[in-house]
């Protein structure tokens, strides 16, 4: 149960990061499972997203975690944070 609560809390915070990034670029908001690449985020945006996640959650992403699969949606990012936190 705690894992589900934590996952939801991570998801809410990741959604806020992604939402701010999308809004700053004038892009439409996305749902938890929607592709961030299809929403309009570039590879540079994804790098900035990785840095924001590290800063927000006070963690260091290991190089092997910095993959497109881990940063394809709010859900995948929240799952990654849950594994690393």
Secondary structure, 3 states (H helix, E strand, C coil): CHHHHHHHHHHHHHHHHHHHHHHHCCCCCCCCCCCHHHHCCCHHHHHHHHHHHHHHHCCCCCHHHCCCHHHCCHHHHHHHHHHHC
